[in-house]
Amino acid sequence: MNYAMIRYVLSWVARVEAALLVLPLVIAAIYGEWQVMPVYAGVIIFCLAIGFLTAKKPKNTEIYAKDGFAAVALLWIVLSVFGALPFVFTGEIPFFVDALFEIVSGFTTTGSSILNNVEALSHASLFWRSFSHWNGGMGVLVFILMFIPVKTGSQMNLMRAESPGPDVSKFVPRVRGTAKILYRIYLAMTLAEIVLLLVTGMPWFDAVCISFGTAGTGGFAVLNSGLSSYSAIQQWIVTFAMIAFGVNFSFYFLLLHRKRKAAFRMQEVQFYFLIIIGAVAFITAQLLWQSGFHGGLGQFEQTLRAAAFQVGSIITTTGFSTVDFNVWPSASKWVLVLLMFIGACAGSTGGGIKVSRVVILAKSIKKELIVLAHPRTVRKVMFDGQVVPHEVLRSINVFMASYLIIFGASVFLISLDGFSLETNFTAVAATLNNIGPGLDAVGPTANFSAYSPLSKIILIFDMLAGRLEIFPMLMLFMPATWRRNG
C-alpha cells in the first residue's frame, strides 16, 4: 500500500468537495437562506484546510491495483462523511448516521431517504442532495483524474475501480481524454433535459434538481409528492431521459464518431430496450385489465405513462415515482423487483447487476446445458460478436457469489428490527442495487427512517458496495490490502 499516495488522492477529494459545496452556498444566497450560509461556508473552509494540509505530493506516485481499490473505497467514504456535515450542522438532519445515510444515498445515486418531509429542507440542502446525484453518477474520481498528476497506469487502476462508465479501452488511450469525453456527453445530456423541462414550464430549481437526479439515476425529488404533481409531458421527458442515461455510454460515443452500425449492434443495448418494452407492455396490460379499461385513450395514456415511468425508473435504478406502485397487482410489483436486480447497462450511470452480466450469465447457462446434453460439443459464450474470455466469466461468477452473500447477510441483519420479509428484502434490493424505493414499509410513499442506526449502517455499506460493484469495499477488509508495497 502506497500510503502517501492514498493520502494525496484523498487530499484532492477534500478540495474537490469544497469546490462542489460552493454551488449550494450560492443557492442559499439566491434564496436568502442566511441561516444556512455560514454552515456551508464553514464546511467549505474545513474541507479546504484538510485538503491543503495533506496535499504534499509523494515521490512515489505509483498506485497499484490493490491501492486503486482501497483508494476508491476510502474516497467515497471520506466524500460522504464530509458531505454529511452540512445536514448535521444546519440541524436539518441532526443525527449523523441519518445525515450520512442521506448523503451516501445521494452520492451513490440510490435515492433512498430517511426524510419524512423533504420540503422542510432549505433550498441549499435540497440542491446539495440532488447535486450529489449528478457528481456521483459519472464518478467523482473520473472528474478528479482530469486534473490529478499521477502516472497513466495509476490513473487506469483508479478509474477501473470506480467508474460505472464504459470500458476505457473503447475510447482513447489517455485516461484524461476518456474522462473529458465522458463528462462532455454527460453534461450535454443533462443540459438537454434541463432545457426541455424549462420549456414545458417547470420551475428552474425543480428542473435543475430533477435533471441532476435523472442524469445520475439517483431519484431525490424536491417535493413530498415525488414527480406525481408535474404535468404529463414533463413526466414523459423524465421517462425518456432516465432510459437514455441507463444506456451504455459507449453507444453514444460510437454515434458521435458516426459508427451507427456498431452502436446499434451492441447486444446489451438491444436486450436493455427489449426488457423495457416487455415490462411496460405487461404492466400496462395488467393495470388496464384490472381497472376494466373504461376510460378510452385518456386512461390508456395515463396507464402507459405510469408503467413506462416506473419501469424506466426502476431498471435504470433512478427511483423517481409518479404513483404508489405498492398498490399495484402482485405480478406487476414483482416485475419491478426483477428489474431492480437486472439494472441498467454496464457503462451507464445506472446500478444493479447490469444487463450485460445477466445476458452473459444466461448464455453461460445455455452453453452448460448444451455441453451436458452433448459432451463432445465445444461451445463458446459469445457477446457482441466476440468470445467472452474465461477471465470475464470468472469475474462475473465471483461478483454474483459476493453479491448474493452480501445480500443474504444484509437481509438477515436488518431483519432484527422486526419488519416484514417483503420490507427487508426490497430494502436491501433497493440499496445494494442503488434504486431508492422498495415495497411495503419502504415503498415509494414511505422511507427508511424507522430502521435502527445499525441497520442504516448496514444499508449504507450496501449502497457503497453496490455503487462500487462490491470489490473495492470488500478490499478494505483484506489484511493484505494494508501491507506496504515493496
C-alpha positions as CSV (number, residue, x, y, z in Angstrom):
1,M,0.0,0.0,0.0
2,N,1.4,3.4,-1.0
3,Y,0.0,5.3,2.0
4,A,1.5,8.6,0.9
5,M,-0.2,8.4,-2.5
6,I,-3.5,7.4,-0.9
7,R,-3.3,10.4,1.3
8,Y,-2.5,12.6,-1.7
9,V,-5.6,11.3,-3.6
10,L,-7.8,11.9,-0.6
11,S,-6.5,15.5,-0.3
12,W,-7.8,16.1,-3.8
13,V,-11.1,14.7,-2.7
14,A,-11.4,17.2,0.1
15,R,-10.5,20.1,-2.2
16,V,-13.0,19.0,-4.9
17,E,-15.7,18.6,-2.3
18,A,-15.1,22.1,-1.1
19,A,-15.5,23.3,-4.7
20,L,-18.7,21.4,-5.1
21,L,-20.2,22.9,-1.9
22,V,-19.8,26.4,-3.4
23,L,-22.9,25.8,-5.5
24,P,-25.4,25.1,-2.6
25,L,-23.8,28.1,-0.9
26,V,-24.8,30.2,-4.0
27,I,-28.3,28.7,-3.9
28,A,-28.6,29.7,-0.2
29,A,-27.6,33.3,-1.2
30,I,-30.1,33.4,-4.1
31,Y,-33.0,32.3,-1.8
32,G,-31.8,34.5,1.2
33,E,-31.3,31.5,3.4
34,W,-28.8,33.4,5.7
35,Q,-29.1,30.8,8.5
36,V,-27.5,28.0,6.4
37,M,-24.9,30.1,4.6
38,P,-22.4,30.1,7.5
39,V,-22.7,26.3,7.8
40,Y,-21.9,25.7,4.1
41,A,-19.1,28.3,4.2
42,G,-17.7,26.7,7.3
43,V,-17.7,23.2,5.8
44,I,-16.0,24.6,2.6
45,I,-13.2,26.1,4.8
46,F,-12.9,22.8,6.7
47,C,-12.6,20.7,3.5
48,L,-10.0,23.2,2.0
49,A,-8.0,23.1,5.2
50,I,-7.9,19.3,5.3
51,G,-7.2,19.2,1.6
52,F,-4.2,21.5,1.6
53,L,-2.7,20.2,4.9
54,T,-2.5,16.7,3.4
55,A,-1.6,17.9,-0.2
56,K,2.1,17.1,-0.2
57,K,2.8,15.2,-3.4
58,P,4.8,12.0,-2.6
59,K,8.0,11.0,-4.5
60,N,6.5,7.7,-5.5
61,T,3.2,8.4,-7.3
62,E,2.6,4.8,-8.3
63,I,-0.9,3.3,-7.5
64,Y,-1.0,-0.4,-7.8
65,A,-4.2,-2.4,-8.5
66,K,-5.0,-3.1,-4.8
67,D,-4.1,0.5,-3.9
68,G,-6.6,1.7,-6.5
69,F,-9.5,-0.4,-5.0
70,A,-8.7,0.8,-1.5
71,A,-8.3,4.4,-2.6
72,V,-11.6,4.4,-4.3
73,A,-13.4,2.9,-1.4
74,L,-11.8,5.4,1.1
75,L,-12.5,8.2,-1.4
76,W,-16.2,7.5,-1.3
77,I,-16.3,7.2,2.5
78,V,-14.4,10.5,3.0
79,L,-16.6,12.2,0.4
80,S,-19.7,11.0,2.2
81,V,-18.5,11.9,5.7
82,F,-17.6,15.4,4.7
83,G,-20.8,15.7,2.6
84,A,-23.0,14.9,5.6
85,L,-21.7,17.7,7.7
86,P,-23.9,20.5,6.3
87,F,-27.0,18.5,7.1
88,V,-25.9,17.9,10.7
89,F,-24.7,21.5,11.4
90,T,-27.8,23.2,9.9
91,G,-29.9,20.9,12.2
92,E,-32.0,19.7,9.2
93,I,-30.8,16.2,9.8
94,P,-29.3,16.4,13.3
95,F,-28.3,12.7,13.8
96,F,-25.0,11.9,12.0
97,V,-26.0,8.4,10.9
98,D,-29.2,9.7,9.3
99,A,-27.2,12.5,7.6
100,L,-24.6,10.0,6.4
101,F,-27.4,7.7,5.1
102,E,-28.9,10.6,3.2
103,I,-25.7,11.8,1.5
104,V,-24.4,8.3,0.8
105,S,-27.7,7.7,-0.9
106,G,-27.1,10.9,-2.9
107,F,-23.5,10.2,-4.0
108,T,-24.2,6.5,-4.8
109,T,-27.2,7.7,-6.8
110,T,-29.5,5.4,-4.7
111,G,-32.2,7.9,-3.8
112,S,-33.4,6.1,-0.6
113,S,-34.2,8.6,2.1
114,I,-34.8,8.9,5.9
115,L,-36.7,12.2,5.5
116,N,-40.4,12.4,6.3
117,N,-40.8,15.9,4.9
118,V,-38.5,16.7,2.1
119,E,-40.0,20.2,1.6
120,A,-38.8,21.2,5.1
121,L,-35.2,21.3,3.9
122,S,-33.7,24.6,2.8
123,H,-33.2,25.1,-1.0
124,A,-29.4,24.8,-0.4
125,S,-29.8,21.4,1.2
126,L,-32.3,20.2,-1.4
127,F,-29.8,21.3,-4.1
128,W,-26.9,19.6,-2.3
129,R,-28.8,16.3,-2.2
130,S,-29.6,16.4,-5.9
131,F,-26.2,17.7,-6.9
132,S,-24.6,14.8,-5.1
133,H,-26.5,12.5,-7.5
134,W,-25.0,14.3,-10.5
135,N,-21.5,14.1,-9.1
136,G,-21.8,10.5,-8.1
137,G,-23.4,9.4,-11.3
138,M,-20.3,9.6,-13.5
139,G,-17.9,9.3,-10.6
140,V,-16.1,11.9,-8.6
141,L,-12.8,10.2,-9.2
142,V,-13.4,10.3,-13.0
143,F,-13.6,14.1,-12.6
144,I,-10.6,14.3,-10.4
145,L,-8.5,12.3,-12.9
146,M,-8.8,15.1,-15.4
147,F,-6.5,17.1,-13.1
148,I,-4.6,14.9,-10.6
149,P,-1.0,14.4,-11.7
150,V,-0.3,10.7,-11.4
151,K,1.1,8.1,-13.8
152,T,-1.1,6.8,-16.6
153,G,-1.1,3.2,-15.2
154,S,-2.1,4.6,-11.8
155,Q,-4.9,6.5,-13.3
156,M,-6.2,3.4,-15.0
157,N,-6.1,1.4,-11.8
158,L,-8.2,4.1,-10.1
159,M,-10.7,4.5,-13.0
160,R,-11.3,0.8,-13.3
161,A,-12.0,0.6,-9.6
162,E,-14.6,3.3,-9.6
163,S,-16.1,4.1,-13.0
164,P,-19.5,2.8,-13.9
165,G,-18.8,4.2,-17.4
166,P,-17.6,2.5,-20.5
167,D,-14.6,0.2,-20.8
168,V,-11.8,2.8,-21.1
169,S,-10.2,0.7,-23.9
170,K,-13.1,1.6,-26.1
171,F,-12.3,5.2,-26.1
172,V,-8.9,6.7,-26.1
173,P,-5.6,5.5,-24.6
174,R,-5.2,8.5,-22.3
175,V,-7.4,8.4,-19.2
176,R,-7.7,12.2,-19.0
177,G,-9.1,12.1,-22.6
178,T,-11.5,9.4,-21.6
179,A,-12.7,11.4,-18.6
180,K,-13.3,14.5,-20.7
181,I,-15.3,12.5,-23.3
182,L,-17.5,11.0,-20.6
183,Y,-18.2,14.3,-19.0
184,R,-18.9,16.1,-22.2
185,I,-21.6,13.5,-23.1
186,Y,-22.9,13.6,-19.6
187,L,-23.1,17.4,-19.4
188,A,-24.7,17.7,-22.8
189,M,-27.4,15.2,-21.9
190,T,-28.1,16.9,-18.6
191,L,-28.4,20.3,-20.1
192,A,-30.7,19.0,-22.8
193,E,-33.1,17.7,-20.1
194,I,-33.0,20.9,-18.1
195,V,-33.9,22.9,-21.3
196,L,-36.8,20.6,-22.2
197,L,-38.2,20.8,-18.7
198,L,-37.9,24.6,-18.6
199,V,-39.6,24.9,-22.0
200,T,-42.6,22.9,-20.6
201,G,-43.0,25.4,-17.7
202,M,-41.3,23.6,-14.8
203,P,-39.7,26.0,-12.2
204,W,-35.9,26.3,-12.8
205,F,-35.0,25.0,-9.4
206,D,-37.1,21.8,-9.9
207,A,-35.8,21.4,-13.4
208,V,-32.2,21.5,-12.4
209,C,-32.6,19.2,-9.4
210,I,-34.7,16.7,-11.2
211,S,-32.3,16.7,-14.1
212,F,-29.4,16.1,-11.7
213,G,-31.3,13.1,-10.3
214,T,-32.1,11.8,-13.7
215,A,-28.6,12.1,-15.1
216,G,-27.1,10.4,-12.1
217,T,-30.0,7.9,-12.0
218,G,-30.5,8.9,-8.4
219,G,-34.1,9.8,-7.6
220,F,-34.1,12.5,-4.9
221,A,-37.2,14.7,-5.5
222,V,-37.8,18.2,-4.2
223,L,-41.5,17.7,-3.4
224,N,-43.1,15.3,-1.0
225,S,-45.3,14.1,-3.8
226,G,-42.3,13.0,-5.9
227,L,-42.9,13.7,-9.5
228,S,-46.7,13.0,-9.5
229,S,-47.6,16.7,-9.4
230,Y,-45.8,17.5,-12.6
231,S,-47.5,17.6,-16.0
232,A,-47.8,14.6,-18.3
233,I,-45.3,15.9,-20.8
234,Q,-42.8,16.6,-18.0
235,Q,-43.2,13.0,-16.8
236,W,-42.7,11.7,-20.3
237,I,-39.5,13.8,-20.7
238,V,-38.1,12.4,-17.4
239,T,-39.1,8.9,-18.5
240,F,-37.1,9.1,-21.8
241,A,-34.2,10.8,-20.0
242,M,-34.0,8.1,-17.4
243,I,-33.9,5.4,-20.0
244,A,-31.3,7.4,-22.0
245,F,-29.0,7.6,-19.0
246,G,-29.3,3.9,-18.5
247,V,-27.8,3.2,-21.9
248,N,-24.1,2.2,-22.1
249,F,-22.2,5.4,-22.9
250,S,-20.1,3.5,-25.5
251,F,-23.3,3.6,-27.6
252,Y,-23.2,7.4,-27.6
253,F,-19.5,7.5,-28.2
254,L,-20.0,5.3,-31.3
255,L,-22.8,7.5,-32.5
256,L,-20.7,10.7,-32.1
257,H,-18.0,9.0,-34.2
258,R,-20.6,8.1,-36.9
259,K,-20.3,4.3,-36.2
260,R,-24.0,3.8,-36.1
261,K,-23.9,0.1,-37.2
262,A,-21.6,-0.8,-34.4
263,A,-23.7,1.2,-31.9
264,F,-26.9,-0.5,-32.8
265,R,-25.3,-3.9,-32.9
266,M,-24.5,-3.7,-29.2
267,Q,-26.3,-6.7,-27.7
268,E,-26.5,-5.2,-24.2
269,V,-28.4,-2.1,-25.6
270,Q,-30.7,-4.3,-27.6
271,F,-31.6,-6.5,-24.6
272,Y,-32.0,-3.4,-22.5
273,F,-34.7,-1.9,-24.7
274,L,-36.4,-5.3,-25.2
275,I,-36.6,-5.8,-21.4
276,I,-38.1,-2.3,-21.0
277,I,-40.7,-2.8,-23.8
278,G,-41.7,-6.2,-22.5
279,A,-42.1,-4.9,-18.9
280,V,-44.0,-1.8,-19.9
281,A,-46.4,-3.9,-22.1
282,F,-47.0,-6.4,-19.3
283,I,-47.7,-3.9,-16.6
284,T,-49.8,-1.7,-18.8
285,A,-51.9,-4.7,-19.9
286,Q,-52.4,-5.9,-16.3
287,L,-53.3,-2.5,-14.9
288,L,-55.8,-1.9,-17.7
289,W,-57.3,-5.4,-17.2
290,Q,-57.7,-4.8,-13.5
291,S,-59.4,-1.5,-14.0
292,G,-61.7,-2.7,-16.6
293,F,-60.4,-0.2,-19.2
294,H,-63.5,2.1,-19.5
295,G,-61.6,5.4,-19.9
296,G,-60.7,5.2,-23.5
297,L,-57.5,6.8,-24.9
298,G,-57.1,9.0,-21.8
299,Q,-57.0,6.1,-19.5
300,F,-54.7,4.2,-21.8
301,E,-52.2,7.1,-22.0
302,Q,-52.2,7.6,-18.2
303,T,-51.7,3.9,-17.5
304,L,-49.0,3.6,-20.2
305,R,-47.2,6.7,-18.8
306,A,-47.3,5.3,-15.2
307,A,-46.0,1.9,-16.3
308,A,-43.3,3.4,-18.6
309,F,-42.2,5.9,-15.9
310,Q,-41.9,3.3,-13.2
311,V,-40.2,0.7,-15.4
312,G,-37.7,3.3,-16.6
313,S,-37.2,4.5,-13.1
314,I,-36.6,1.0,-11.6
315,I,-34.5,-0.6,-14.4
316,T,-32.2,2.4,-14.5
317,T,-32.2,2.4,-10.7
318,T,-33.2,6.1,-10.7
319,G,-36.0,5.7,-8.1
320,F,-38.3,8.6,-9.0
321,S,-42.0,7.8,-8.7
322,T,-45.3,9.2,-10.0
323,V,-47.6,6.6,-8.5
324,D,-47.7,4.4,-5.5
325,F,-46.8,1.1,-7.2
326,N,-47.0,-0.6,-3.8
327,V,-50.8,-0.9,-4.5
328,W,-50.3,-2.5,-8.0
329,P,-51.1,-6.2,-8.6
330,S,-48.5,-8.6,-7.2
331,A,-47.3,-9.7,-10.7
332,S,-46.6,-6.1,-11.7
333,K,-44.8,-5.3,-8.4
334,W,-42.6,-8.4,-8.8
335,V,-41.8,-7.4,-12.4
336,L,-40.4,-4.2,-10.9
337,V,-38.5,-6.2,-8.3
338,L,-36.9,-8.3,-11.1
339,L,-35.9,-5.1,-12.8
340,M,-34.3,-3.9,-9.6
341,F,-31.8,-6.8,-9.9
342,I,-31.2,-6.6,-13.6
343,G,-30.4,-2.9,-13.5
344,A,-29.2,-0.7,-16.4
345,C,-26.4,-1.2,-18.9
346,A,-22.8,-1.5,-17.9
347,G,-21.1,1.7,-18.8
348,S,-24.1,3.8,-17.8
349,T,-24.8,5.8,-14.6
350,G,-27.3,3.1,-13.5
351,G,-26.8,0.4,-10.9
352,G,-28.0,-3.1,-10.4
353,I,-26.3,-6.3,-11.6
354,K,-26.2,-4.9,-15.2
355,V,-27.9,-6.2,-18.4
356,S,-24.6,-7.4,-19.8
357,R,-23.9,-9.6,-16.8
358,V,-27.4,-11.0,-16.9
359,V,-27.1,-11.8,-20.7
360,I,-23.7,-13.4,-20.3
361,L,-24.9,-15.5,-17.3
362,A,-27.9,-16.6,-19.4
363,K,-25.7,-17.6,-22.3
364,S,-23.3,-19.4,-19.9
365,I,-26.2,-21.5,-18.5
366,K,-27.4,-22.3,-22.1
367,K,-23.8,-23.4,-23.0
368,E,-23.5,-25.6,-20.0
369,L,-26.9,-27.3,-20.7
370,I,-25.8,-27.9,-24.3
371,V,-22.5,-29.4,-23.2
372,L,-24.3,-31.7,-20.7
373,A,-26.6,-32.9,-23.5
374,H,-23.7,-33.3,-26.0
375,P,-20.4,-33.8,-24.1
376,R,-18.3,-33.8,-27.2
377,T,-19.6,-30.4,-28.2
378,V,-17.2,-27.4,-28.0
379,R,-19.1,-24.2,-27.3
380,K,-18.0,-20.7,-26.5
381,V,-20.0,-17.9,-24.9
382,M,-20.3,-15.1,-27.5
383,F,-21.2,-11.4,-26.8
384,D,-21.2,-8.6,-29.3
385,G,-19.7,-11.0,-31.8
386,Q,-16.7,-11.9,-29.7
387,V,-15.8,-14.8,-27.5
388,V,-16.1,-13.9,-23.8
389,P,-12.8,-14.7,-22.2
390,H,-12.6,-17.1,-19.3
391,E,-11.3,-14.3,-17.0
392,V,-14.5,-12.3,-17.7
393,L,-16.8,-15.3,-16.9
394,R,-14.8,-16.0,-13.7
395,S,-15.1,-12.4,-12.6
396,I,-18.9,-12.4,-13.2
397,N,-19.3,-15.6,-11.2
398,V,-17.2,-14.2,-8.3
399,F,-19.2,-11.0,-8.5
400,M,-22.5,-12.9,-8.3
401,A,-21.3,-15.0,-5.4
402,S,-20.2,-12.0,-3.5
403,Y,-23.4,-10.2,-4.3
404,L,-25.6,-13.0,-3.0
405,I,-23.6,-13.4,0.2
406,I,-23.8,-9.7,0.9
407,F,-27.5,-9.6,0.0
408,G,-28.4,-12.6,2.2
409,A,-26.3,-11.3,5.2
410,S,-27.8,-7.8,4.9
411,V,-31.4,-9.1,4.8
412,F,-30.7,-11.2,7.9
413,L,-29.1,-8.4,9.9
414,I,-31.7,-5.8,9.2
415,S,-34.5,-8.3,9.9
416,L,-33.6,-8.0,13.6
417,D,-35.5,-4.7,13.5
418,G,-38.7,-6.7,13.1
419,F,-40.1,-5.5,9.7
420,S,-41.7,-7.9,7.2
421,L,-39.7,-10.0,4.9
422,E,-41.1,-8.0,1.9
423,T,-39.8,-4.8,3.5
424,N,-36.4,-6.1,4.4
425,F,-35.8,-8.0,1.1
426,T,-36.7,-5.0,-1.0
427,A,-34.9,-2.5,1.3
428,V,-31.6,-4.4,0.6
429,A,-32.5,-4.8,-3.1
430,A,-33.2,-1.0,-3.2
431,T,-29.9,-0.1,-1.5
432,L,-27.5,-2.7,-2.9
433,N,-28.8,-2.0,-6.4
434,N,-28.8,1.8,-5.8
435,I,-32.5,2.1,-6.7
436,G,-34.2,4.1,-3.9
437,P,-37.7,2.8,-3.0
438,G,-38.6,-0.7,-2.1
439,L,-42.0,-2.2,-1.2
440,D,-44.3,-2.3,1.8
441,A,-42.8,-0.2,4.7
442,V,-40.0,1.2,2.4
443,G,-42.3,1.8,-0.6
444,P,-42.5,4.9,-2.8
445,T,-44.6,6.8,-0.3
446,A,-42.5,5.7,2.7
447,N,-38.9,6.0,3.7
448,F,-36.1,4.3,5.7
449,S,-36.3,6.4,8.9
450,A,-37.8,3.6,11.0
451,Y,-34.7,1.4,10.7
452,S,-32.3,1.3,13.7
453,P,-28.9,3.0,13.4
454,L,-27.2,-0.4,13.0
455,S,-29.5,-1.3,10.1
456,K,-28.9,2.1,8.5
457,I,-25.1,1.5,8.7
458,I,-25.6,-1.9,7.0
459,L,-27.7,-0.3,4.3
460,I,-25.0,2.5,3.9
461,F,-22.4,-0.2,3.3
462,D,-24.8,-1.8,0.8
463,M,-25.2,1.5,-1.1
464,L,-21.4,2.0,-1.3
465,A,-20.8,-1.7,-2.3
466,G,-23.5,-1.5,-5.0
467,R,-22.2,1.7,-6.4
468,L,-18.6,0.5,-6.5
469,E,-19.6,-3.0,-7.7
470,I,-18.6,-4.7,-4.4
471,F,-14.9,-5.4,-4.7
472,P,-13.4,-2.1,-3.6
473,M,-15.5,-2.2,-0.3
474,L,-14.5,-5.8,0.3
475,M,-10.8,-5.0,-0.2
476,L,-10.9,-2.8,2.9
477,F,-11.4,-5.9,5.0
478,M,-8.4,-7.7,3.5
479,P,-5.3,-7.6,5.7
480,A,-3.1,-7.8,2.5
481,T,-4.5,-4.6,1.3
482,W,-2.9,-2.6,4.1
483,R,0.6,-4.0,3.7
484,R,3.2,-1.6,2.4
485,N,4.3,-2.2,-1.2
486,G,7.7,-3.4,-1.9
